Amino acid sequence: MDSRLLADRHPALGQLYRVWLARGEGVAMPPAGNITERLADLDDVIVVIRRPAESDETLRIERSGKDVDRLYGVALAGEPVGRLTPSSADADNEAAIVLASGRTLMMEDQVQLPGGSARIVRLYLPFADEAGAVAGVVVGIVKAA
C-alpha cells in the first residue's frame, strides 16, 4: 500500500497507516498493546475488532471512535461487525479475511447513513497477540471526499 497516495486521498487513514507501520517495529503486525491503546488523536476515526474466543461467535466491535459513531448515527461499540457495510456478510467477510491472512485491506463503498447516502472508506489493519498471531483488527473509517 502506498502511504503517500493514501494520505493524499484520506489524510486520517494515511496517518493511521503510518502509525500502524511504525508500531510494528519491523514485524509484520504490531502487537496489540502497541496499536490498540496508543492511537491518541486517531482514536476518533477507528473501530477495534478482536478475534472472538469461540470460532462460532459473532464478530463484534469492541470500541468505536466518536467520529465513526457520528458518521453512522449510533454508538457502534458492542454491535456486530456487519454494521460497517451495507451488507453484513461483506463486513464479516472483510474482517475475516484480515483475521485469517494478517494482511491489510482497504474497501470503499456507498452506504446509507442517517445524513443520507455517502461513500465510506474502511482501512483494516491487523494487530498481533503475544505469540504473533492475529488477535484483532483496527479499522479506520472516514467519509470519502
TITI-767800 format. One record per residue: residue number from 0; residue in one letter; chain; x, y, z of N, C-alpha, C in turn. Coordinates in nm, 4 decimals, decimal comma. Example, Ala and Ser with C-alpha at 12.3 -4.5 7.8 and 13.67 -1.06 7.14 Angstrom:
2
    nr   rest   kette     n_east    n_north       n_up    ca_east   ca_north      ca_up     c_east    c_north       c_up
     0      a       A     1,3190    -0,5690     0,7800     1,2300    -0,4500     0,7800     1,3200    -0,3300     0,7800
     1      s       A     1,2850    -0,2250     0,7080     1,3670    -0,1060     0,7140     1,2900     0,0030     0,7870
This chain:
145
    nr   rest   kette     n_east    n_north       n_up    ca_east   ca_north      ca_up     c_east    c_north       c_up
     0      m       A     0,0844    -0,1164     0,0000     0,0000     0,0000     0,0000     0,0894     0,1233     0,0000
     1      d       A     0,0588     0,2193    -0,0841     0,1372     0,3417    -0,0939     0,0827     0,4428     0,0069
     2      s       A     0,1571     0,4666     0,1141     0,1087     0,5550     0,2211     0,0946     0,6994     0,1751
     3      r       A     0,1745     0,7431     0,0770     0,1615     0,8808     0,0282     0,0310     0,8992    -0,0474
     4      l       A    -0,0025     0,8037    -0,1324    -0,1275     0,8110    -0,2071    -0,2461     0,8047    -0,1106
     5      l       A    -0,2383     0,7157    -0,0142    -0,3435     0,7036     0,0861    -0,3584     0,8353     0,1630
     6      a       A    -0,2482     0,8947     0,2044    -0,2509     1,0210     0,2793    -0,3073     1,1351     0,1957
     7      d       A    -0,2795     1,1339     0,0652    -0,3337     1,2380    -0,0233    -0,4853     1,2277    -0,0335
     8      r       A    -0,5364     1,1065    -0,0487    -0,6811     1,0864    -0,0654    -0,7572     1,0917     0,0658
     9      h       A    -0,6982     1,0369     0,1723    -0,7663     1,0251     0,3020    -0,6627     1,0499     0,4124
    10      p       A    -0,6371     1,1766     0,4468    -0,5292     1,2097     0,5410    -0,5340     1,1317     0,6727
    11      a       A    -0,6501     1,1165     0,7324    -0,6577     1,0452     0,8613    -0,6182     0,8989     0,8442
    12      l       A    -0,6589     0,8356     0,7340    -0,6218     0,6954     0,7114    -0,4730     0,6829     0,6802
    13      g       A    -0,4179     0,7793     0,6084    -0,2743     0,7794     0,5820    -0,1946     0,7888     0,7109
    14      q       A    -0,2402     0,8744     0,8017    -0,1735     0,8882     0,9307    -0,1871     0,7587     1,0123
    15      l       A    -0,3058     0,6991     1,0116    -0,3276     0,5728     1,0829    -0,2350     0,4642     1,0281
    16      y       A    -0,2218     0,4558     0,8974    -0,1365     0,3553     0,8353     0,0095     0,3762     0,8752
    17      r       A     0,0555     0,5011     0,8781     0,1937     0,5294     0,9195     0,2160     0,4903     1,0654
    18      v       A     0,1186     0,5187     1,1513     0,1294     0,4797     1,2929     0,1348     0,3274     1,3030
    19      w       A     0,0498     0,2592     1,2283     0,0455     0,1127     1,2294     0,1813     0,0556     1,1869
    20      l       A     0,2388     0,1095     1,0793     0,3702     0,0632     1,0334     0,4773     0,0871     1,1387
    21      a       A     0,4776     0,2048     1,1991     0,5793     0,2395     1,2990     0,5667     0,1535     1,4239
    22      r       A     0,4454     0,1230     1,4644     0,4234     0,0434     1,5859     0,4626    -0,1022     1,5655
    23      g       A     0,4727    -0,1453     1,4402     0,5130    -0,2822     1,4123     0,6581    -0,3092     1,4455
    24      e       A     0,7371    -0,2034     1,4510     0,8783    -0,2143     1,4875     0,9499    -0,3269     1,4130
    25      g       A     0,9229    -0,3350     1,2813     0,9937    -0,4309     1,1981     0,9278    -0,5672     1,1837
    26      v       A     0,8204    -0,5933     1,2550     0,7496    -0,7206     1,2388     0,6299    -0,6998     1,1475
    27      a       A     0,5696    -0,8081     1,1009     0,4594    -0,7996     1,0052     0,3386    -0,7249     1,0606
    28      m       A     0,3096    -0,7437     1,1892     0,1954    -0,6781     1,2531     0,2382    -0,6234     1,3880
    29      p       A     0,1890    -0,5053     1,4232     0,2223    -0,4555     1,5564     0,1511    -0,5373     1,6642
    30      p       A     0,2144    -0,5528     1,7794     0,1469    -0,6191     1,8912     0,0268    -0,5362     1,9366
    31      a       A    -0,0734    -0,6029     1,9917    -0,1970    -0,5369     2,0337    -0,1704    -0,4146     2,1200
    32      g       A    -0,0841    -0,4257     2,2196    -0,0566    -0,3142     2,3093     0,0075    -0,1954     2,2413
    33      n       A     0,0769    -0,2193     2,1316     0,1419    -0,1103     2,0593     0,0453    -0,0311     1,9728
    34      i       A    -0,0689    -0,0908     1,9404    -0,1580    -0,0224     1,8465    -0,2939     0,0128     1,9071
    35      t       A    -0,3563    -0,0778     1,9793    -0,4943    -0,0522     2,0228    -0,5063     0,0535     2,1310
    36      e       A    -0,4044     0,0730     2,2100    -0,4122     0,1708     2,3191    -0,3309     0,2960     2,2926
    37      r       A    -0,2653     0,3054     2,1772    -0,1724     0,4162     2,1552    -0,2004     0,4945     2,0282
    38      l       A    -0,3260     0,5148     1,9975    -0,3574     0,5847     1,8739    -0,3877     0,7328     1,8939
    39      a       A    -0,3973     0,7768     2,0157    -0,4138     0,9183     2,0517    -0,5137     0,9910     1,9625
    40      d       A    -0,4656     1,0819     1,8779    -0,5556     1,1675     1,8005    -0,6306     1,0933     1,6901
    41      l       A    -0,5991     0,9674     1,6660    -0,6704     0,8898     1,5642    -0,7829     0,8065     1,6243
    42      d       A    -0,7960     0,8082     1,7540    -0,8968     0,7269     1,8222    -1,0390     0,7559     1,7723
    43      d       A    -1,0639     0,8789     1,7262    -1,1982     0,9173     1,6826    -1,2412     0,8509     1,5527
    44      v       A    -1,1463     0,8059     1,4697    -1,1801     0,7526     1,3372    -1,1623     0,6009     1,3272
    45      i       A    -1,1513     0,5336     1,4409    -1,1280     0,3894     1,4354    -1,2357     0,3108     1,5077
    46      v       A    -1,2451     0,1834     1,4691    -1,3135     0,0825     1,5488    -1,2124    -0,0284     1,5726
    47      v       A    -1,2275    -0,0986     1,6838    -1,1395    -0,2102     1,7169    -1,2245    -0,3361     1,7212
    48      i       A    -1,1765    -0,4382     1,6532    -1,2424    -0,5692     1,6491    -1,1418    -0,6712     1,7002
    49      r       A    -1,1799    -0,7513     1,7974    -1,0917    -0,8583     1,8461    -1,1450    -0,9926     1,7995
    50      r       A    -1,0514    -1,0845     1,7774    -1,0894    -1,2208     1,7400    -1,1746    -1,2769     1,8541
    51      p       A    -1,2916    -1,3330     1,8239    -1,3750    -1,3897     1,9303    -1,3099    -1,5129     1,9925
    52      a       A    -1,3418    -1,5382     2,1177    -1,2854    -1,6530     2,1886    -1,3304    -1,7846     2,1261
    53      e       A    -1,4539    -1,7911     2,0831    -1,5092    -1,9115     2,0193    -1,5190    -1,8881     1,8692
    54      s       A    -1,4874    -1,9892     1,7905    -1,4863    -1,9722     1,6444    -1,6248    -1,9446     1,5869
    55      d       A    -1,7306    -1,9851     1,6553    -1,8652    -1,9615     1,6022    -1,9294    -1,8336     1,6571
    56      e       A    -1,8534    -1,7584     1,7371    -1,9039    -1,6332     1,7931    -1,9113    -1,5255     1,6862
    57      t       A    -2,0075    -1,4357     1,6991    -2,0220    -1,3228     1,6087    -1,9100    -1,2223     1,6324
    58      l       A    -1,8497    -1,1756     1,5239    -1,7500    -1,0687     1,5356    -1,8211    -0,9418     1,5793
    59      r       A    -1,7695    -0,8788     1,6847    -1,8298    -0,7570     1,7380    -1,7263    -0,6455     1,7462
    60      i       A    -1,7769    -0,5250     1,7416    -1,6928    -0,4063     1,7554    -1,6681    -0,3850     1,9044
    61      e       A    -1,5423    -0,3876     1,9421    -1,5063    -0,3698     2,0825    -1,5092    -0,2228     2,1238
    62      r       A    -1,4630    -0,1374     2,0345    -1,4515     0,0048     2,0656    -1,4727     0,0839     1,9377
    63      s       A    -1,5382     0,1998     1,9488    -1,5573     0,2838     1,8304    -1,5335     0,4296     1,8667
    64      g       A    -1,4758     0,5023     1,7724    -1,4452     0,6433     1,7928    -1,5655     0,7322     1,7719
    65      k       A    -1,5601     0,8517     1,8282    -1,6766     0,9404     1,8228    -1,7068     0,9890     1,6813
    66      d       A    -1,6057     1,0074     1,5950    -1,6341     1,0471     1,4567    -1,7034     0,9347     1,3805
    67      v       A    -1,6633     0,8119     1,4066    -1,7269     0,6962     1,3424    -1,8708     0,6840     1,3913
    68      d       A    -1,8919     0,6968     1,5216    -2,0271     0,6887     1,5769    -2,1165     0,7983     1,5191
    69      r       A    -2,0605     0,9185     1,5055    -2,1367     1,0300     1,4492    -2,1715     1,0006     1,3033
    70      l       A    -2,0773     0,9474     1,2285    -2,0981     0,9144     1,0877    -2,2111     0,8132     1,0701
    71      y       A    -2,2106     0,7088     1,1534    -2,3111     0,6032     1,1431    -2,4402     0,6359     1,2188
    72      g       A    -2,4362     0,7411     1,3011    -2,5553     0,7826     1,3733    -2,5882     0,6981     1,4942
    73      v       A    -2,4926     0,6158     1,5393    -2,5156     0,5270     1,6541    -2,3800     0,4883     1,7133
    74      a       A    -2,3771     0,4649     1,8441    -2,2548     0,4134     1,9070    -2,2372     0,2691     1,8614
    75      l       A    -2,1241     0,2382     1,8009    -2,1030     0,1058     1,7420    -2,0409     0,0038     1,8382
    76      a       A    -1,9860     0,0481     1,9506    -1,9255    -0,0465     2,0452    -2,0299    -0,1497     2,0876
    77      g       A    -1,9923    -0,2779     2,0766    -2,0813    -0,3879     2,1112    -2,1662    -0,4381     1,9956
    78      e       A    -2,1719    -0,3628     1,8881    -2,2516    -0,4014     1,7714    -2,1767    -0,5059     1,6879
    79      p       A    -2,2507    -0,5866     1,6114    -2,1846    -0,6799     1,5191    -2,1068    -0,6034     1,4123
    80      v       A    -1,9994    -0,6622     1,3639    -1,9161    -0,6008     1,2605    -1,9989    -0,5701     1,1359
    81      g       A    -2,1031    -0,6454     1,1135    -2,1897    -0,6254     0,9975    -2,2459    -0,4859     0,9839
    82      r       A    -2,2438    -0,4075     1,0891    -2,2953    -0,2699     1,0844    -2,2066    -0,1782     0,9996
    83      l       A    -2,0856    -0,2216     0,9656    -1,9899    -0,1339     0,8977    -2,0134    -0,1195     0,7478
    84      t       A    -2,0900    -0,2095     0,6871    -2,1122    -0,2036     0,5425    -2,2606    -0,2200     0,5122
    85      p       A    -2,3000    -0,1893     0,3878    -2,4404    -0,2074     0,3504    -2,4849    -0,3534     0,3638
    86      s       A    -2,3933    -0,4463     0,3443    -2,4236    -0,5886     0,3572    -2,3442    -0,6448     0,4745
    87      s       A    -2,4130    -0,6982     0,5743    -2,3411    -0,7508     0,6911    -2,2483    -0,8644     0,6514
    88      a       A    -2,2853    -0,9415     0,5484    -2,1981    -1,0500     0,5021    -2,0661    -0,9939     0,4497
    89      d       A    -2,0714    -0,8783     0,3806    -1,9488    -0,8157     0,3303    -1,8567    -0,7762     0,4453
    90      a       A    -1,9121    -0,7127     0,5477    -1,8302    -0,6691     0,6621    -1,7705    -0,7896     0,7328
    91      d       A    -1,8494    -0,8933     0,7529    -1,7979    -1,0151     0,8167    -1,6850    -1,0750     0,7336
    92      n       A    -1,7036    -1,0792     0,6011    -1,6005    -1,1334     0,5123    -1,4739    -1,0491     0,5141
    93      e       A    -1,4885    -0,9174     0,5112    -1,3722    -0,8292     0,5134    -1,2902    -0,8522     0,6402
    94      a       A    -1,3566    -0,8506     0,7547    -1,2866    -0,8716     0,8821    -1,2259    -1,0113     0,8875
    95      a       A    -1,2987    -1,1119     0,8396    -1,2492    -1,2499     0,8414    -1,1248    -1,2654     0,7547
    96      i       A    -1,1219    -1,1986     0,6394    -1,0046    -1,2049     0,5511    -0,8814    -1,1503     0,6234
    97      v       A    -0,8964    -1,0382     0,6909    -0,7834    -0,9766     0,7611    -0,7416    -1,0627     0,8803
    98      l       A    -0,8388    -1,1159     0,9538    -0,8073    -1,2030     1,0673    -0,7359    -1,3302     1,0217
    99      a       A    -0,7766    -1,3852     0,9073    -0,7155    -1,5092     0,8584    -0,5787    -1,4865     0,7945
   100      s       A    -0,5619    -1,3739     0,7264    -0,4391    -1,3520     0,6493    -0,3350    -1,2668     0,7218
   101      g       A    -0,3787    -1,1809     0,8133    -0,2857    -1,0879     0,8766    -0,2412    -0,9761     0,7841
   102      r       A    -0,3144    -0,9590     0,6748    -0,2798    -0,8557     0,5763    -0,3770    -0,7393     0,5863
   103      t       A    -0,3336    -0,6229     0,5393    -0,4197    -0,5054     0,5387    -0,5228    -0,5164     0,4263
   104      l       A    -0,6296    -0,4397     0,4396    -0,7349    -0,4385     0,3385    -0,7989    -0,3007     0,3397
   105      m       A    -0,8234    -0,2445     0,2221    -0,8937    -0,1170     0,2132    -1,0144    -0,1348     0,1231
   106      m       A    -1,1294    -0,0891     0,1708    -1,2540    -0,1015     0,0950    -1,3226     0,0346     0,0916
   107      e       A    -1,3910     0,0609    -0,0189    -1,4688     0,1842    -0,0320    -1,6004     0,1479    -0,0963
   108      d       A    -1,7105     0,1944    -0,0370    -1,8402     0,1701    -0,0988    -1,9419     0,2736    -0,0550
   109      q       A    -2,0540     0,2699    -0,1219    -2,1641     0,3615    -0,0954    -2,2483     0,3033     0,0170
   110      v       A    -2,2783     0,3854     0,1172    -2,3622     0,3398     0,2286    -2,4719     0,4423     0,2541
   111      q       A    -2,5798     0,3949     0,3114    -2,6886     0,4828     0,3514    -2,6699     0,5148     0,4990
   112      l       A    -2,6474     0,6416     0,5287    -2,6240     0,6871     0,6648    -2,7397     0,7769     0,7080
   113      p       A    -2,7486     0,8077     0,8365    -2,8564     0,8954     0,8822    -2,8629     1,0289     0,8069
   114      g       A    -2,7481     1,0812     0,7647    -2,7438     1,2069     0,6909    -2,7624     1,1907     0,5411
   115      g       A    -2,7870     1,0698     0,4934    -2,8033     1,0434     0,3508    -2,6971     0,9477     0,3000
   116      s       A    -2,6959     0,9303     0,1698    -2,6017     0,8385     0,1065    -2,4615     0,9010     0,1039
   117      a       A    -2,3597     0,8185     0,1284    -2,2214     0,8682     0,1295    -2,1259     0,7549     0,0937
   118      r       A    -2,0083     0,7931     0,0423    -1,9013     0,6955     0,0182    -1,8178     0,6877     0,1450
   119      i       A    -1,7963     0,5656     0,1923    -1,7201     0,5410     0,3142    -1,5974     0,4572     0,2780
   120      v       A    -1,4834     0,4929     0,3366    -1,3588     0,4188     0,3160    -1,3231     0,3518     0,4479
   121      r       A    -1,2904     0,2221     0,4406    -1,2504     0,1449     0,5585    -1,1116     0,0863     0,5339
   122      l       A    -1,0198     0,1135     0,6258    -0,8839     0,0596     0,6185    -0,8664    -0,0373     0,7348
   123      y       A    -0,8549    -0,1673     0,7034    -0,8412    -0,2732     0,8027    -0,6929    -0,3010     0,8267
   124      l       A    -0,6498    -0,2902     0,9534    -0,5097    -0,3120     0,9901    -0,5038    -0,4136     1,1039
   125      p       A    -0,4437    -0,5305     1,0801    -0,4392    -0,6333     1,1845    -0,3387    -0,6005     1,2943
   126      f       A    -0,3615    -0,6554     1,4135    -0,2629    -0,6474     1,5210    -0,2462    -0,7854     1,5819
   127      a       A    -0,1318    -0,8081     1,6454    -0,0921    -0,9421     1,6902    -0,1028    -0,9597     1,8412
   128      d       A    -0,1197    -1,0858     1,8819    -0,1112    -1,1197     2,0240     0,0357    -1,1441     2,0592
   129      e       A     0,0618    -1,1881     2,1815     0,1997    -1,2088     2,2272     0,2741    -1,3121     2,1435
   130      a       A     0,2019    -1,4077     2,0875     0,2639    -1,5134     2,0076     0,2844    -1,4735     1,8615
   131      g       A     0,2352    -1,3543     1,8240     0,2498    -1,3087     1,6859     0,1336    -1,3452     1,5958
   132      a       A     0,0294    -1,4120     1,6499    -0,0894    -1,4464     1,5711    -0,1850    -1,3268     1,5677
   133      v       A    -0,2667    -1,3204     1,4654    -0,3621    -1,2101     1,4534    -0,4620    -1,2162     1,5690
   134      a       A    -0,4654    -1,1086     1,6482    -0,5556    -1,1013     1,7633    -0,6783    -1,0167     1,7339
   135      g       A    -0,6663    -0,9279     1,6369    -0,7772    -0,8394     1,6052    -0,7411    -0,7426     1,4953
   136      v       A    -0,8308    -0,6473     1,4754    -0,8172    -0,5535     1,3653    -0,8559    -0,4135     1,4130
   137      v       A    -0,7754    -0,3163     1,3757    -0,8123    -0,1761     1,3892    -0,8631    -0,1342     1,2518
   138      v       A    -0,9819    -0,0739     1,2477    -1,0389    -0,0294     1,1211    -1,0535     0,1217     1,1256
   139      g       A    -0,9821     0,1898     1,0368    -1,0004     0,3332     1,0223    -1,1158     0,3560     0,9266
   140      i       A    -1,2071     0,4453     0,9628    -1,3260     0,4685     0,8803    -1,3434     0,6188     0,8606
   141      v       A    -1,3492     0,6609     0,7343    -1,3708     0,8015     0,7027    -1,4687     0,8118     0,5864
   142      k       A    -1,5272     0,9280     0,5761    -1,6133     0,9598     0,4623    -1,5222     1,0023     0,3483
   143      a       A    -1,5429     0,9484     0,2286    -1,4612     0,9841     0,1126    -1,4889     1,1281     0,0742
   144      a       A    -1,3852     1,1977     0,0340    -1,4002     1,3392    -0,0047    -1,4667     1,3516    -0,1398
